[in-house]
Amino acid sequence: MRQRLCSKVGCSREAVSTLTYDYTDQMAAVGPLGPEGDPHAHDLCAIHTDRLSVPKGWLVVRHETLQL
């Protein structure tokens, strides 16, 4: 499996999460890397995942992975 890179312009770090938007509900969801090839999803590195900001009034849902 090939390494997936962060979608942010100019970033070449390895992606660790996937971001999707729901414009109708004004919500952004961030979680583990999703299936490859979804044109509506954006892969992010750890730095850009932590720095994520959304428009005022939007909700951010962060789906964390269970680590044992």
A tleap script that builds the chain and sets N, CA, C and O, in Angstrom:
source leaprc.protein.ff14SB
mol = sequence {
  NMET ARG GLN ARG LEU CYS SER LYS VAL GLY
  CYS SER ARG GLU ALA VAL SER THR LEU THR
  TYR ASP TYR THR ASP GLN MET ALA ALA VAL
  GLY PRO LEU GLY PRO GLU GLY ASP PRO HIE
  ALA HIE ASP LEU CYS ALA ILE HIE THR ASP
  ARG LEU SER VAL PRO LYS GLY TRP LEU VAL
  VAL ARG HIE GLU THR LEU GLN CLEU
}
set mol.1.N position { 0.842 -1.179 0.000 }
set mol.1.CA position { 0.000 0.000 0.000 }
set mol.1.C position { 0.888 1.243 0.000 }
set mol.1.O position { 1.829 1.348 0.786 }
set mol.2.N position { 0.578 2.168 -0.879 }
set mol.2.CA position { 1.415 3.363 -0.965 }
set mol.2.C position { 1.023 4.378 0.109 }
set mol.2.O position { -0.118 4.416 0.568 }
set mol.3.N position { 1.986 5.183 0.489 }
set mol.3.CA position { 1.781 6.207 1.507 }
set mol.3.C position { 0.871 7.304 0.957 }
set mol.3.O position { 1.033 7.737 -0.184 }
set mol.4.N position { -0.079 7.748 1.764 }
set mol.4.CA position { -0.953 8.844 1.374 }
set mol.4.C position { -0.431 10.122 2.004 }
set mol.4.O position { -0.006 10.132 3.159 }
set mol.5.N position { -0.468 11.198 1.236 }
set mol.5.CA position { 0.078 12.471 1.688 }
set mol.5.C position { -1.028 13.440 2.072 }
set mol.5.O position { -2.173 13.308 1.641 }
set mol.6.N position { -0.661 14.407 2.886 }
set mol.6.CA position { -1.561 15.474 3.308 }
set mol.6.C position { -2.066 16.234 2.079 }
set mol.6.O position { -1.311 16.478 1.138 }
set mol.7.N position { -3.338 16.602 2.098 }
set mol.7.CA position { -3.967 17.315 0.978 }
set mol.7.C position { -3.654 18.806 0.947 }
set mol.7.O position { -3.900 19.467 -0.062 }
set mol.8.N position { -3.116 19.343 2.037 }
set mol.8.CA position { -2.828 20.777 2.085 }
set mol.8.C position { -1.734 21.130 1.080 }
set mol.8.O position { -0.731 20.426 0.962 }
set mol.9.N position { -1.942 22.213 0.371 }
set mol.9.CA position { -0.990 22.668 -0.641 }
set mol.9.C position { 0.376 22.904 -0.002 }
set mol.9.O position { 0.479 23.585 1.019 }
set mol.10.N position { 1.410 22.349 -0.596 }
set mol.10.CA position { 2.772 22.548 -0.121 }
set mol.10.C position { 3.197 21.614 0.999 }
set mol.10.O position { 4.349 21.663 1.427 }
set mol.11.N position { 2.303 20.767 1.483 }
set mol.11.CA position { 2.642 19.839 2.566 }
set mol.11.C position { 2.931 18.469 1.965 }
set mol.11.O position { 2.172 17.973 1.133 }
set mol.12.N position { 4.030 17.866 2.391 }
set mol.12.CA position { 4.387 16.541 1.883 }
set mol.12.C position { 4.471 15.511 3.007 }
set mol.12.O position { 5.092 14.459 2.856 }
set mol.13.N position { 3.832 15.832 4.147 }
set mol.13.CA position { 3.845 14.891 5.264 }
set mol.13.C position { 2.842 13.759 5.021 }
set mol.13.O position { 1.909 13.887 4.228 }
set mol.14.N position { 3.066 12.656 5.726 }
set mol.14.CA position { 2.172 11.508 5.624 }
set mol.14.C position { 0.816 11.833 6.247 }
set mol.14.O position { 0.748 12.418 7.328 }
set mol.15.N position { -0.254 11.453 5.568 }
set mol.15.CA position { -1.607 11.673 6.081 }
set mol.15.C position { -1.908 10.696 7.212 }
set mol.15.O position { -1.535 9.525 7.153 }
set mol.16.N position { -2.596 11.202 8.254 }
set mol.16.CA position { -2.978 10.360 9.390 }
set mol.16.C position { -4.482 10.391 9.645 }
set mol.16.O position { -4.992 9.589 10.428 }
set mol.17.N position { -5.198 11.308 8.994 }
set mol.17.CA position { -6.639 11.417 9.205 }
set mol.17.C position { -7.321 11.869 7.921 }
set mol.17.O position { -6.674 12.332 6.981 }
set mol.18.N position { -8.641 11.723 7.905 }
set mol.18.CA position { -9.438 12.170 6.767 }
set mol.18.C position { -10.486 13.161 7.253 }
set mol.18.O position { -11.144 12.944 8.270 }
set mol.19.N position { -10.628 14.246 6.511 }
set mol.19.CA position { -11.581 15.316 6.814 }
set mol.19.C position { -12.692 15.300 5.779 }
set mol.19.O position { -12.432 15.218 4.579 }
set mol.20.N position { -13.928 15.378 6.247 }
set mol.20.CA position { -15.072 15.528 5.348 }
set mol.20.C position { -15.944 16.663 5.863 }
set mol.20.O position { -15.983 16.939 7.062 }
set mol.21.N position { -16.637 17.312 4.947 }
set mol.21.CA position { -17.526 18.422 5.287 }
set mol.21.C position { -18.970 18.050 4.989 }
set mol.21.O position { -19.260 17.348 4.019 }
set mol.22.N position { -19.875 18.533 5.843 }
set mol.22.CA position { -21.313 18.445 5.587 }
set mol.22.C position { -21.808 19.884 5.572 }
set mol.22.O position { -22.079 20.470 6.621 }
set mol.23.N position { -21.922 20.442 4.383 }
set mol.23.CA position { -22.270 21.858 4.244 }
set mol.23.C position { -23.687 22.148 4.720 }
set mol.23.O position { -23.944 23.220 5.267 }
set mol.24.N position { -24.606 21.214 4.524 }
set mol.24.CA position { -25.991 21.420 4.942 }
set mol.24.C position { -26.091 21.593 6.452 }
set mol.24.O position { -26.795 22.479 6.936 }
set mol.25.N position { -25.380 20.734 7.199 }
set mol.25.CA position { -25.415 20.789 8.664 }
set mol.25.C position { -24.298 21.635 9.259 }
set mol.25.O position { -24.161 21.701 10.481 }
set mol.26.N position { -23.503 22.277 8.425 }
set mol.26.CA position { -22.371 23.106 8.861 }
set mol.26.C position { -21.492 22.350 9.854 }
set mol.26.O position { -21.290 22.774 10.992 }
set mol.27.N position { -20.977 21.213 9.382 }
set mol.27.CA position { -20.191 20.337 10.237 }
set mol.27.C position { -18.985 19.802 9.469 }
set mol.27.O position { -19.069 19.520 8.273 }
set mol.28.N position { -17.866 19.667 10.175 }
set mol.28.CA position { -16.665 19.033 9.638 }
set mol.28.C position { -16.366 17.820 10.512 }
set mol.28.O position { -16.408 17.913 11.739 }
set mol.29.N position { -16.068 16.694 9.892 }
set mol.29.CA position { -15.752 15.473 10.628 }
set mol.29.C position { -14.333 15.037 10.297 }
set mol.29.O position { -13.943 14.963 9.132 }
set mol.30.N position { -13.568 14.749 11.350 }
set mol.30.CA position { -12.185 14.294 11.201 }
set mol.30.C position { -12.070 12.941 11.887 }
set mol.30.O position { -12.509 12.769 13.024 }
set mol.31.N position { -11.477 11.987 11.184 }
set mol.31.CA position { -11.319 10.663 11.764 }
set mol.31.C position { -10.153 9.933 11.137 }
set mol.31.O position { -9.349 10.528 10.421 }
set mol.32.N position { -10.063 8.640 11.408 }
set mol.32.CA position { -8.990 7.839 10.828 }
set mol.32.C position { -9.035 7.904 9.306 }
set mol.32.O position { -10.070 8.234 8.727 }
set mol.33.N position { -7.929 7.595 8.667 }
set mol.33.CA position { -7.884 7.612 7.205 }
set mol.33.C position { -9.034 6.799 6.627 }
set mol.33.O position { -9.231 5.634 6.973 }
set mol.34.N position { -9.776 7.432 5.752 }
set mol.34.CA position { -10.897 6.764 5.105 }
set mol.34.C position { -10.441 6.045 3.853 }
set mol.34.O position { -9.256 6.044 3.519 }
set mol.35.N position { -11.395 5.430 3.160 }
set mol.35.CA position { -11.055 4.740 1.911 }
set mol.35.C position { -10.428 5.705 0.914 }
set mol.35.O position { -10.832 6.863 0.810 }
set mol.36.N position { -9.459 5.223 0.201 }
set mol.36.CA position { -8.772 6.052 -0.786 }
set mol.36.C position { -9.682 6.289 -1.989 }
set mol.36.O position { -10.457 5.413 -2.373 }
set mol.37.N position { -9.583 7.458 -2.568 }
set mol.37.CA position { -10.302 7.741 -3.790 }
set mol.37.C position { -11.607 8.491 -3.620 }
set mol.37.O position { -12.301 8.718 -4.610 }
set mol.38.N position { -11.975 8.887 -2.406 }
set mol.38.CA position { -13.204 9.663 -2.209 }
set mol.38.C position { -12.922 11.110 -2.595 }
set mol.38.O position { -12.135 11.777 -1.925 }
set mol.39.N position { -13.545 11.609 -3.656 }
set mol.39.CA position { -13.243 12.972 -4.111 }
set mol.39.C position { -13.748 14.062 -3.167 }
set mol.39.O position { -13.387 15.228 -3.321 }
set mol.40.N position { -14.581 13.690 -2.188 }
set mol.40.CA position { -15.136 14.676 -1.256 }
set mol.40.C position { -14.429 14.658 0.096 }
set mol.40.O position { -14.850 15.351 1.022 }
set mol.41.N position { -13.372 13.880 0.218 }
set mol.41.CA position { -12.630 13.769 1.471 }
set mol.41.C position { -11.228 14.334 1.285 }
set mol.41.O position { -10.681 14.326 0.182 }
set mol.42.N position { -10.658 14.822 2.375 }
set mol.42.CA position { -9.337 15.442 2.345 }
set mol.42.C position { -8.467 14.775 3.408 }
set mol.42.O position { -8.812 14.782 4.590 }
set mol.43.N position { -7.345 14.203 2.991 }
set mol.43.CA position { -6.415 13.584 3.930 }
set mol.43.C position { -5.529 14.657 4.547 }
set mol.43.O position { -5.060 15.560 3.854 }
set mol.44.N position { -5.303 14.552 5.857 }
set mol.44.CA position { -4.495 15.539 6.575 }
set mol.44.C position { -3.392 14.865 7.375 }
set mol.44.O position { -3.564 13.753 7.873 }
set mol.45.N position { -2.252 15.549 7.496 }
set mol.45.CA position { -1.164 15.097 8.368 }
set mol.45.C position { -1.534 15.448 9.813 }
set mol.45.O position { -2.543 16.112 10.055 }
set mol.46.N position { -0.730 15.008 10.754 }
set mol.46.CA position { -1.010 15.262 12.168 }
set mol.46.C position { -1.035 16.758 12.480 }
set mol.46.O position { -1.890 17.215 13.239 }
set mol.47.N position { -0.120 17.512 11.912 }
set mol.47.CA position { -0.059 18.953 12.183 }
set mol.47.C position { -1.316 19.651 11.686 }
set mol.47.O position { -1.908 20.449 12.413 }
set mol.48.N position { -1.730 19.361 10.457 }
set mol.48.CA position { -2.921 20.019 9.916 }
set mol.48.C position { -4.206 19.506 10.566 }
set mol.48.O position { -5.199 20.231 10.619 }
set mol.49.N position { -4.199 18.281 11.055 }
set mol.49.CA position { -5.348 17.774 11.811 }
set mol.49.C position { -5.505 18.577 13.095 }
set mol.49.O position { -6.616 18.975 13.446 }
set mol.50.N position { -4.407 18.815 13.794 }
set mol.50.CA position { -4.454 19.576 15.048 }
set mol.50.C position { -4.811 21.036 14.828 }
set mol.50.O position { -5.455 21.647 15.681 }
set mol.51.N position { -4.409 21.603 13.709 }
set mol.51.CA position { -4.632 23.025 13.424 }
set mol.51.C position { -5.966 23.307 12.731 }
set mol.51.O position { -6.259 24.458 12.408 }
set mol.52.N position { -6.756 22.296 12.505 }
set mol.52.CA position { -8.000 22.452 11.751 }
set mol.52.C position { -8.888 23.545 12.349 }
set mol.52.O position { -9.141 23.568 13.553 }
set mol.53.N position { -9.348 24.432 11.498 }
set mol.53.CA position { -10.327 25.440 11.920 }
set mol.53.C position { -11.454 25.456 10.898 }
set mol.53.O position { -11.247 25.148 9.725 }
set mol.54.N position { -12.633 25.815 11.351 }
set mol.54.CA position { -13.814 25.845 10.488 }
set mol.54.C position { -14.481 27.208 10.629 }
set mol.54.O position { -14.180 27.953 11.562 }
set mol.55.N position { -15.380 27.535 9.715 }
set mol.55.CA position { -16.069 28.826 9.814 }
set mol.55.C position { -16.837 28.960 11.136 }
set mol.55.O position { -17.267 27.966 11.720 }
set mol.56.N position { -16.996 30.180 11.583 }
set mol.56.CA position { -17.738 30.463 12.815 }
set mol.56.C position { -19.144 29.868 12.712 }
set mol.56.O position { -19.824 30.021 11.697 }
set mol.57.N position { -19.559 29.196 13.767 }
set mol.57.CA position { -20.870 28.571 13.801 }
set mol.57.C position { -20.881 27.114 13.363 }
set mol.57.O position { -21.884 26.421 13.538 }
set mol.58.N position { -19.773 26.642 12.795 }
set mol.58.CA position { -19.680 25.250 12.372 }
set mol.58.C position { -19.266 24.369 13.547 }
set mol.58.O position { -18.635 24.840 14.494 }
set mol.59.N position { -19.622 23.106 13.479 }
set mol.59.CA position { -19.280 22.108 14.479 }
set mol.59.C position { -18.176 21.211 13.930 }
set mol.59.O position { -18.207 20.823 12.762 }
set mol.60.N position { -17.198 20.881 14.777 }
set mol.60.CA position { -16.152 19.925 14.402 }
set mol.60.C position { -16.373 18.654 15.211 }
set mol.60.O position { -16.442 18.698 16.439 }
set mol.61.N position { -16.483 17.533 14.530 }
set mol.61.CA position { -16.615 16.230 15.172 }
set mol.61.C position { -15.313 15.486 14.941 }
set mol.61.O position { -14.900 15.276 13.800 }
set mol.62.N position { -14.667 15.086 16.035 }
set mol.62.CA position { -13.396 14.358 15.932 }
set mol.62.C position { -13.621 12.917 16.375 }
set mol.62.O position { -13.935 12.650 17.535 }
set mol.63.N position { -13.456 12.005 15.439 }
set mol.63.CA position { -13.594 10.574 15.714 }
set mol.63.C position { -12.203 10.047 16.035 }
set mol.63.O position { -11.356 9.941 15.148 }
set mol.64.N position { -11.970 9.722 17.283 }
set mol.64.CA position { -10.666 9.223 17.716 }
set mol.64.C position { -10.638 7.704 17.591 }
set mol.64.O position { -11.669 7.044 17.721 }
set mol.65.N position { -9.466 7.161 17.340 }
set mol.65.CA position { -9.322 5.708 17.278 }
set mol.65.C position { -9.001 5.183 18.666 }
set mol.65.O position { -8.325 5.849 19.450 }
set mol.66.N position { -9.484 4.002 18.961 }
set mol.66.CA position { -9.228 3.357 20.237 }
set mol.66.C position { -7.831 2.763 20.216 }
set mol.66.O position { -7.498 1.977 19.330 }
set mol.67.N position { -7.012 3.139 21.192 }
set mol.67.CA position { -5.649 2.607 21.262 }
set mol.67.C position { -5.533 1.736 22.497 }
set mol.67.O position { -5.765 2.191 23.616 }
set mol.68.N position { -5.173 0.478 22.285 }
set mol.68.CA position { -5.044 -0.472 23.397 }
set mol.68.C position { -3.618 -0.601 23.825 }
set mol.68.O position { -3.316 -1.357 24.748 }
savepdb mol mol.pdb
quit
